[in-house]
Amino acid sequence: MNPEPVLQLDRVIHEKGRLAIMSMLAASPELSFTELRNALEMTDGNLTTHIRTLQESGYVSVSKSYAKNRRLTTCSLTAAGKKAFATYVNLLEEIVQQNKPR
């Protein structure tokens, strides 16, 4: 096994909660905090922590607004986030292909 692709995996994305958030945001242009929380069955605090880590890495942008007189927080992938996620997925595919039973 060539360990190089494994060593290149982005540690920020690799944590399962952040990987799930990145996956959902890659499939949708924008999702609300509530949609992410409910779909991933995370607590508010856990989701907030993961989003903050992704935001600090420049992978996720967060917008706050009001809808129907209620505060609305939405998240989306940044260009850097889209690129980092694509790289991560490509590395995973490479790892799987290298180690696929023949």
C-alpha distances in whole Angstrom, upper triangle without the diagonal:
4,6,9,10,10,12,14,15,19,20,24,22,20,23,23,27,26,24,27,29,27,27,30,31,29,31,34,36,38,38,40,39,41,39,36,37,38,35,33,35,35,38,40,38,35,35,37,34,31,33,35,31,30,33,33,30,32,30,33,36,39,43,46,49,51,51,54,56,52,50,47,43,41,37,35,32,33,32,29,28,28,26,24,23,22,20,18,18,17,14,14,14,11,9,11,11,7,7,11,12,14
4,6,7,8,10,11,13,17,18,22,21,19,22,23,27,26,23,26,28,26,26,29,30,28,30,33,35,36,37,39,39,40,38,35,37,38,35,33,35,35,38,39,38,34,34,36,33,30,32,33,29,28,31,31,27,29,28,31,34,37,41,44,47,50,50,53,54,51,48,45,42,39,36,34,30,31,29,27,26,26,23,21,21,20,17,16,17,15,12,13,13,10,8,11,11,8,9,13,15,17
4,6,5,6,9,11,14,15,19,18,16,19,21,24,23,21,24,26,24,24,28,28,27,29,32,33,35,35,37,36,38,36,33,34,36,33,31,33,32,35,36,35,31,31,33,30,27,29,30,26,25,29,28,25,27,25,28,32,35,38,41,45,47,48,51,52,49,46,43,39,37,33,32,28,29,28,25,24,24,22,19,20,19,16,15,16,15,11,12,14,11,9,12,13,10,11,15,17,19
4,5,5,6,9,12,14,17,17,15,19,21,24,22,20,24,25,23,23,27,27,25,28,31,32,33,34,36,35,37,36,32,34,36,33,31,33,32,35,36,34,31,31,32,29,26,28,28,25,24,27,26,22,24,23,26,30,33,36,40,43,46,47,50,51,48,45,42,38,36,32,30,26,26,25,22,22,22,19,17,18,17,14,13,15,13,9,11,13,10,9,13,14,11,13,16,19,21
4,5,5,7,10,12,15,14,13,16,18,21,19,17,20,22,19,19,23,24,21,24,27,28,30,30,33,32,34,32,29,31,33,30,27,30,30,32,33,32,29,28,29,27,24,25,26,23,21,24,24,21,22,20,24,27,30,34,37,40,43,43,47,48,44,42,38,35,32,29,27,23,24,22,20,19,19,16,14,14,14,10,9,11,9,6,8,10,7,6,10,11,10,12,15,18,20
4,5,5,9,10,14,13,11,14,16,19,17,15,19,21,19,19,23,23,22,24,27,28,29,30,32,31,33,31,28,29,31,28,25,28,27,30,31,30,26,26,27,25,22,24,25,21,20,24,23,20,22,20,23,27,30,33,36,39,42,43,46,47,43,40,37,34,32,28,26,23,24,23,20,19,19,18,15,15,15,12,10,12,11,7,8,11,9,7,10,12,11,12,15,18,20
4,6,8,9,13,13,11,14,17,20,18,17,20,22,20,21,24,24,23,26,28,29,30,31,33,31,34,32,29,30,32,30,27,30,28,30,31,30,26,26,27,25,22,24,24,20,20,23,22,19,21,20,23,27,29,33,36,39,42,43,46,47,44,41,38,34,32,28,27,24,24,23,20,19,20,18,15,16,16,13,11,14,13,10,11,14,12,11,14,16,14,15,18,21,24
4,6,9,12,11,11,14,17,19,17,15,19,20,17,19,22,22,20,23,26,26,28,28,30,29,32,31,27,29,31,29,26,29,28,30,30,29,26,25,26,24,21,22,22,19,18,20,20,16,18,17,20,24,27,30,33,37,40,41,44,45,42,39,36,32,30,26,24,21,21,20,16,16,17,14,11,13,13,9,8,11,11,8,10,13,11,11,14,16,15,16,19,22,25
4,6,9,8,7,11,13,15,13,12,15,16,14,15,19,19,17,20,23,24,25,25,27,26,29,27,24,25,27,25,22,25,24,26,27,26,22,22,23,21,17,19,20,16,15,18,18,15,17,15,18,22,24,28,31,34,37,38,41,42,39,36,33,29,27,23,21,18,19,18,15,14,15,13,10,10,11,8,6,9,10,7,8,11,11,10,13,15,15,16,18,22,24
4,5,6,6,9,12,14,11,10,14,14,12,14,17,17,16,19,21,22,22,23,25,23,26,25,21,23,26,23,21,24,22,24,24,23,20,19,20,18,14,16,16,13,11,15,14,11,13,11,15,18,21,25,28,31,34,35,38,39,36,32,30,26,24,20,19,16,16,16,13,11,13,12,8,9,11,9,7,10,12,10,11,14,14,14,16,19,19,20,22,25,28
4,5,5,7,10,12,10,10,14,14,13,15,18,18,18,21,23,23,23,23,24,23,25,25,21,22,24,23,20,22,20,22,22,21,17,17,18,15,13,14,15,11,11,14,13,11,14,13,15,19,21,25,27,31,34,35,38,38,35,32,29,25,24,20,20,17,18,18,15,13,15,15,11,11,14,12,10,13,15,13,13,16,17,16,18,21,21,21,23,26,29
4,6,7,10,10,7,8,12,12,10,13,16,15,15,19,20,20,20,20,21,19,22,22,18,19,22,21,18,20,18,19,19,18,15,14,15,12,9,11,11,8,7,11,10,8,11,9,12,15,17,21,23,27,30,31,34,35,31,28,25,22,20,17,16,14,15,16,13,11,14,13,10,10,14,13,10,13,16,14,15,18,19,18,20,23,23,24,26,29,32
4,6,8,9,5,5,9,9,7,10,12,12,12,15,17,18,18,18,19,18,21,20,16,17,20,18,15,18,17,19,19,18,15,14,15,13,10,11,12,9,8,12,12,10,12,9,11,15,17,21,23,27,29,30,33,34,31,28,25,21,19,16,15,12,14,15,12,10,11,12,8,8,11,11,8,10,13,12,12,15,17,16,18,20,21,21,23,26,29
4,6,8,7,6,9,11,10,11,14,15,15,17,20,21,21,20,22,20,23,21,18,19,21,19,16,18,17,19,20,19,16,15,17,15,12,14,15,12,11,15,15,13,15,13,15,19,20,24,27,30,32,33,36,37,33,30,27,24,22,19,18,16,17,18,16,13,15,15,11,10,13,12,8,10,13,11,10,14,15,14,15,19,19,19,21,24,27
4,6,5,6,9,10,10,12,14,15,16,18,20,22,21,20,21,19,20,20,16,16,19,17,14,16,14,16,17,16,12,12,14,12,9,12,14,11,11,15,15,14,16,14,15,19,20,23,25,29,31,32,34,35,31,28,26,23,21,18,18,17,19,20,18,15,17,17,14,13,16,15,12,14,17,15,14,17,19,17,18,22,22,21,23,26,29
4,6,5,6,9,10,10,12,14,15,17,19,21,20,18,19,17,19,17,14,14,16,14,11,13,12,15,16,16,12,12,15,13,10,13,15,13,13,16,17,16,18,15,16,19,20,23,25,28,30,30,33,34,30,28,25,22,20,18,18,17,19,21,19,16,17,18,15,13,16,16,13,14,17,16,14,17,19,17,18,21,22,21,22,25,28
4,5,5,6,9,10,11,12,14,16,17,19,17,15,16,14,15,14,11,11,13,12,8,10,9,11,13,12,9,8,11,10,7,9,12,11,11,14,16,15,17,14,14,17,17,20,22,25,27,27,29,30,26,24,21,18,17,15,16,15,18,20,19,15,17,19,16,14,17,18,15,15,19,19,17,20,22,21,21,24,26,25,26,28,32
4,5,5,6,8,10,10,12,14,15,17,16,14,15,14,16,15,11,12,15,13,10,13,11,14,14,13,10,9,11,10,6,7,10,8,7,11,13,12,13,10,10,14,15,18,20,23,26,26,29,30,26,23,21,17,16,13,13,12,14,17,15,12,13,15,12,11,14,15,12,13,17,17,15,18,21,20,21,24,25,25,26,29,32
4,5,5,6,9,10,10,12,14,16,16,15,17,16,17,16,12,14,16,13,11,14,13,16,17,17,14,12,14,13,10,11,14,12,10,13,15,14,15,11,12,16,17,20,23,25,28,28,31,32,28,26,23,20,17,14,14,12,15,16,15,11,12,14,11,9,12,13,10,10,14,14,12,15,17,17,17,20,22,21,22,25,28
4,5,5,6,9,10,11,13,15,14,13,14,13,15,13,9,11,12,10,7,11,11,14,15,16,13,11,14,14,10,11,14,13,12,15,17,16,17,13,13,16,17,19,22,24,26,26,28,29,26,24,21,18,16,13,13,13,16,18,17,13,14,16,14,11,14,16,13,12,16,17,15,17,20,19,19,22,24,23,24,27,30
4,5,5,6,8,10,11,12,11,10,11,10,12,11,7,9,12,10,8,11,11,13,13,14,12,9,11,12,8,8,12,11,9,12,14,14,14,11,9,12,13,16,18,20,22,23,25,26,23,21,18,14,12,10,10,10,13,15,15,11,12,15,13,11,14,16,14,14,18,18,17,19,22,22,22,25,27,26,27,30,33
4,6,5,6,9,10,11,11,11,13,13,15,13,10,13,15,13,11,15,14,17,17,17,15,12,14,14,10,9,13,12,9,11,14,12,12,8,8,11,13,16,19,22,24,24,27,28,25,23,19,16,14,10,9,7,11,12,12,8,9,11,10,7,10,12,10,11,14,15,14,17,19,19,20,22,24,25,25,28,31
4,6,5,6,9,11,12,12,14,15,16,13,11,14,15,12,11,15,15,18,19,20,17,14,16,17,13,13,16,15,12,15,18,16,16,12,12,15,16,19,21,24,26,25,28,30,27,25,21,18,15,12,11,10,13,14,14,11,10,13,11,8,10,13,11,10,13,15,13,15,18,18,18,20,23,23,23,26,29
4,5,5,6,9,9,8,11,12,13,10,8,11,12,9,9,13,14,17,17,18,16,13,15,17,13,12,16,16,13,15,18,17,17,13,12,14,15,17,19,21,23,22,25,26,23,22,18,16,13,10,9,10,13,15,16,12,12,15,14,11,13,16,14,13,17,19,17,18,22,22,21,24,26,26,26,29,32
4,5,5,6,6,7,10,11,13,11,9,12,14,12,12,16,15,18,17,19,17,13,15,16,13,11,15,15,12,13,16,15,14,10,9,11,12,14,17,19,21,20,24,25,22,20,16,14,10,8,6,6,10,12,13,9,9,13,13,10,12,15,14,14,17,19,18,19,22,23,23,25,28,28,28,31,34
4,6,7,9,10,14,15,17,14,12,16,17,14,15,18,18,21,21,22,20,17,18,19,16,14,17,17,13,15,18,16,15,11,10,13,15,17,20,22,24,24,27,28,26,24,20,17,14,11,8,7,10,11,12,9,7,10,11,8,9,12,12,11,14,16,16,17,20,21,21,22,25,26,26,29,31
4,7,9,10,13,15,16,13,12,16,16,13,14,18,19,22,22,23,21,18,20,21,18,16,20,20,16,18,21,20,18,14,13,15,17,18,21,22,24,23,26,28,26,24,20,18,15,12,10,10,13,14,15,13,10,14,14,11,12,15,15,13,16,19,18,18,21,22,22,23,26,27,26,29,31
4,5,7,11,13,14,11,11,15,15,13,15,18,19,21,20,23,21,17,19,21,18,16,19,20,16,17,21,20,18,14,13,13,14,15,18,19,20,19,22,24,22,21,17,15,12,10,8,9,12,14,16,13,11,15,16,13,14,18,18,16,19,22,21,21,25,26,25,27,30,31,30,33,35
4,7,11,13,15,13,13,17,18,16,17,20,21,23,21,23,22,18,19,21,18,16,18,19,16,16,19,19,16,13,11,11,12,13,16,17,19,18,21,23,21,20,16,14,10,9,6,7,10,11,14,12,11,14,16,14,15,18,19,18,20,23,23,23,26,28,28,29,32,33,33,36,38
4,7,10,12,10,10,14,15,14,15,18,18,20,18,20,19,16,16,18,16,13,16,18,15,14,18,18,16,13,10,10,10,10,12,13,15,15,18,20,18,16,12,10,7,6,5,8,10,13,15,13,13,16,17,15,17,20,20,20,23,25,24,25,28,29,29,31,34,35,34,38,40
4,7,8,6,7,10,11,11,12,15,15,16,15,17,17,13,14,17,15,12,15,17,15,14,18,19,17,14,11,11,10,10,12,13,14,14,17,18,16,14,10,9,5,5,7,10,13,16,18,15,15,19,19,17,19,22,21,21,24,26,25,26,29,30,30,32,34,35,34,37,40
4,5,5,6,9,10,11,12,14,14,14,12,15,15,12,12,15,14,12,15,17,15,15,18,20,18,16,12,12,9,9,10,11,12,11,14,15,12,11,7,6,4,6,9,12,15,19,20,17,18,21,21,19,22,25,24,24,27,28,27,29,32,32,32,35,37,37,37,40,43
4,6,5,6,9,10,11,12,11,11,9,11,12,8,9,12,12,9,12,15,14,13,17,18,18,16,12,12,9,10,10,12,13,13,16,16,13,11,8,6,6,7,10,13,16,20,20,17,19,22,21,20,23,25,23,24,27,28,27,29,32,32,32,35,37,37,37,40,43
4,5,5,6,8,10,10,10,10,9,12,13,10,11,14,14,13,15,18,17,17,20,22,21,19,16,16,13,13,13,14,14,13,15,16,12,11,9,8,9,10,13,16,19,23,24,21,22,25,24,22,25,27,26,26,29,30,29,31,34,34,33,36,38,38,38,40,43
4,6,5,6,8,10,11,12,11,15,14,11,13,16,15,13,17,19,17,18,21,22,21,18,15,16,14,14,14,15,16,15,16,18,15,14,11,10,9,10,12,15,18,21,23,19,20,23,23,20,23,25,24,23,27,28,26,28,31,31,31,33,36,35,35,38,40
4,6,5,6,8,8,10,10,13,11,8,10,13,11,10,14,15,14,15,18,19,18,16,13,14,13,14,15,17,18,17,19,21,17,16,13,11,9,9,11,13,17,20,20,17,17,21,20,17,20,23,21,20,24,25,23,25,28,28,28,31,33,32,32,35,38
4,6,5,6,5,7,7,10,9,7,9,12,11,11,14,16,15,16,19,20,20,18,15,16,14,16,16,18,18,18,20,21,17,15,13,12,11,12,14,16,20,23,23,19,21,24,22,20,23,25,23,23,27,27,25,27,31,30,29,33,35,34,34,36,40
4,6,5,7,9,10,13,12,10,13,16,15,14,18,19,19,20,23,24,24,21,18,19,17,18,18,20,20,18,20,21,18,17,15,14,14,14,16,19,22,25,26,22,23,26,25,22,25,27,25,24,28,29,27,28,32,31,30,33,35,34,34,36,39
4,6,8,11,12,15,13,11,14,16,15,15,18,19,18,20,23,23,23,20,18,19,18,19,20,21,22,20,22,24,20,19,17,15,14,14,15,17,21,23,24,20,20,24,22,19,22,24,22,21,25,26,23,25,28,28,27,30,32,31,31,33,36
4,5,9,11,13,11,9,12,14,12,13,16,17,16,18,21,21,21,18,17,18,18,20,20,22,23,23,24,26,22,21,18,16,15,14,16,17,20,23,23,19,20,23,21,18,21,23,20,20,23,24,21,23,27,26,25,28,30,29,29,31,35
4,7,9,12,10,9,13,14,13,14,17,18,18,20,23,23,24,21,19,21,19,21,21,23,24,23,24,25,22,21,19,17,17,17,19,20,24,26,26,22,23,26,24,22,25,26,23,23,27,27,25,27,30,29,28,31,33,32,32,34,37
4,6,8,6,6,9,11,10,12,14,15,16,18,20,21,22,19,17,19,18,20,20,22,23,23,24,25,21,19,18,16,16,15,18,19,22,25,25,21,23,25,23,21,24,26,23,23,27,27,25,27,30,29,28,32,33,32,32,35,38
4,5,5,6,8,10,11,12,14,16,17,18,20,21,23,21,19,20,18,19,19,21,22,22,24,23,20,18,17,15,16,16,19,21,24,27,26,23,25,28,25,24,27,28,26,26,30,30,28,30,33,32,32,35,37,35,36,38,42
4,6,5,6,9,10,10,12,14,15,16,18,20,21,19,17,17,15,16,16,18,19,19,21,20,17,15,14,12,14,14,17,19,22,25,25,22,24,27,25,23,27,28,26,27,30,30,29,32,34,33,33,37,38,37,38,40,44
4,6,5,6,9,10,10,12,14,15,16,18,20,19,17,18,15,18,17,20,21,22,24,23,19,17,16,14,16,16,19,20,22,26,25,22,24,27,24,23,27,28,26,27,30,30,29,32,34,33,33,37,38,37,38,40,44
4,5,5,6,9,10,11,13,14,16,17,19,17,16,17,16,18,19,21,23,24,26,25,22,19,18,15,16,15,18,19,21,24,23,20,22,25,22,21,24,25,22,24,27,27,25,28,30,29,30,33,34,33,34,37,40
4,5,5,6,8,10,11,12,14,15,16,15,13,14,13,15,16,19,20,21,23,23,19,17,15,12,12,11,14,15,18,21,20,17,19,22,20,18,22,23,21,22,25,25,24,27,29,28,29,32,33,33,33,36,39
4,6,5,6,9,10,10,12,14,15,14,12,13,11,13,13,17,19,20,23,22,18,15,14,11,12,11,14,15,17,21,20,17,20,22,20,19,23,24,22,24,27,27,26,29,31,30,31,34,36,35,36,39,42
4,6,5,6,9,10,11,13,14,14,12,14,13,16,17,20,22,24,26,26,22,19,18,14,15,13,16,16,18,21,19,17,20,22,19,19,23,23,21,23,26,25,25,28,30,29,30,33,34,33,35,38,41
4,5,5,6,9,10,11,13,11,10,12,12,16,17,20,23,24,27,27,23,20,18,15,14,12,13,13,15,18,17,14,17,19,16,15,19,20,17,19,22,22,21,24,26,25,26,29,30,30,31,34,38
4,5,5,6,8,10,10,9,7,9,8,12,14,17,20,21,24,24,21,17,15,11,11,8,10,11,13,16,15,12,15,17,15,15,18,19,18,19,23,23,22,25,27,27,28,31,32,32,33,36,39
4,5,5,6,9,10,10,8,9,9,12,14,18,20,22,26,25,22,18,16,13,13,11,13,13,14,17,15,13,17,19,16,17,20,21,19,22,25,24,24,27,29,28,30,33,34,34,35,38,42
4,5,5,6,9,9,9,11,12,15,17,21,24,26,29,28,25,22,20,16,16,13,14,13,14,16,14,12,16,17,14,15,18,18,17,19,22,21,21,25,26,25,27,30,31,31,32,36,39
4,5,5,6,5,6,8,10,14,16,20,23,25,28,28,25,21,19,15,14,10,11,9,10,13,11,8,12,13,11,11,15,15,14,16,19,19,19,22,24,24,25,28,29,29,31,34,37
4,5,5,6,5,6,7,11,14,17,21,23,26,26,23,19,17,13,12,9,10,9,9,12,11,9,13,14,13,14,17,18,17,19,22,22,23,25,27,27,29,31,32,33,34,38,40
4,5,8,8,9,11,14,17,20,24,26,29,29,26,22,20,17,16,13,14,12,12,14,12,11,15,16,14,15,19,19,18,21,23,23,23,26,27,27,29,32,32,33,35,38,41
4,6,8,10,13,16,19,23,26,28,31,31,28,25,22,19,17,14,13,11,10,12,9,8,12,12,10,12,15,15,14,17,19,19,20,23,24,24,26,29,29,30,32,35,38
4,6,7,11,14,17,20,24,26,30,29,27,23,21,17,15,12,11,9,7,9,7,7,10,11,10,12,15,15,15,18,20,20,21,24,25,25,27,29,30,32,33,37,39
4,7,10,14,17,20,23,25,28,29,26,23,20,16,14,10,9,6,5,8,6,4,7,9,8,9,12,13,12,15,17,17,18,21,22,23,24,27,28,29,30,34,36
4,7,10,13,17,20,21,25,25,22,19,16,12,10,7,6,5,5,9,8,6,9,12,11,11,14,16,15,17,19,20,21,23,25,25,27,29,30,31,32,36,38
4,7,10,13,17,19,22,22,20,17,14,10,8,6,5,6,6,10,10,9,11,14,14,14,17,19,19,20,23,24,24,26,28,29,30,32,34,35,36,39,42
4,7,10,13,15,19,19,16,13,10,7,6,5,7,9,10,13,14,13,15,18,17,17,20,22,22,23,26,27,27,29,31,32,33,35,37,37,38,42,44
4,7,10,12,16,16,14,11,8,6,5,6,9,11,12,15,17,16,17,20,21,20,23,25,25,26,29,30,30,32,34,35,36,38,40,41,41,45,47
4,7,10,13,13,11,7,6,5,6,9,12,15,16,19,20,19,21,24,24,24,26,29,28,29,32,33,33,35,38,38,39,41,43,44,44,47,50
4,7,10,10,8,6,5,6,8,12,14,17,18,22,23,22,23,27,27,26,29,31,31,32,35,36,36,38,40,41,41,44,46,46,47,50,52
4,7,6,5,5,5,8,11,14,17,20,22,25,27,25,26,30,30,29,32,34,34,34,37,39,38,40,43,43,44,46,48,48,49,52,54
4,5,5,6,6,10,11,15,17,21,23,26,28,26,27,30,31,30,32,35,34,34,37,39,38,40,43,43,43,46,48,48,48,51,54
4,5,8,9,13,15,18,21,25,26,30,32,30,30,34,34,33,35,38,38,37,41,42,41,43,46,46,46,48,51,51,51,54,56
4,7,9,13,15,19,22,26,27,30,32,30,32,35,35,34,37,39,39,39,42,44,43,44,47,48,48,50,52,53,52,55,58
4,6,10,13,16,20,23,25,28,30,28,29,33,33,31,34,37,36,36,39,41,40,41,44,45,45,47,49,49,49,52,55
4,7,10,14,17,20,22,26,27,25,26,30,30,29,31,34,33,33,37,38,37,39,42,42,42,45,47,47,47,50,53
4,6,10,13,17,19,22,24,22,23,26,26,25,28,30,30,30,33,35,34,36,39,39,39,41,44,44,44,47,50
4,7,10,14,16,19,20,18,20,23,23,22,25,27,26,27,30,31,31,33,35,36,36,39,41,41,41,44,47
4,7,11,13,16,18,15,16,20,20,19,22,24,23,24,27,28,28,30,32,33,33,36,38,38,38,41,44
4,7,9,13,14,12,13,16,16,15,18,20,20,20,23,25,24,26,29,29,30,32,34,35,35,38,41
4,6,10,11,9,10,13,14,13,15,18,17,18,21,22,22,24,26,27,28,30,32,33,33,37,39
4,7,8,5,6,9,10,9,12,14,14,15,17,19,19,21,23,24,25,27,29,30,31,34,37
4,5,5,6,9,10,10,12,14,15,16,18,20,21,22,24,26,27,28,30,32,32,36,38
4,5,5,6,9,10,11,12,14,15,17,18,20,21,23,24,26,27,29,31,31,35,37
4,5,5,6,8,10,10,12,14,15,16,18,20,21,22,24,26,27,29,30,34,36
4,5,5,6,8,10,10,12,14,15,16,18,20,21,22,24,26,27,28,32,34
4,6,5,6,9,10,11,12,14,15,16,18,20,21,22,24,26,27,30,32
4,5,5,6,9,10,11,12,14,15,16,18,20,21,23,25,26,29,31
4,6,5,6,9,10,11,12,14,15,17,18,20,21,23,24,28,30
4,5,5,6,9,10,11,12,14,15,16,18,20,21,22,26,28
4,5,5,6,9,10,11,12,14,15,16,18,20,21,24,26
4,6,5,6,9,10,10,12,14,15,16,18,20,24,25
4,5,5,6,9,10,11,12,14,15,17,18,22,24
4,5,5,6,9,10,11,12,14,15,16,20,22
4,5,5,6,9,10,10,12,14,15,19,21
4,5,5,6,9,10,11,12,14,18,20
4,5,5,6,9,10,11,12,16,18
4,5,5,6,9,10,10,14,16
4,5,5,6,9,10,14,15
4,5,5,6,8,12,14
4,5,5,6,9,12
4,5,5,9,10
4,6,9,10
4,6,9
4,6
4
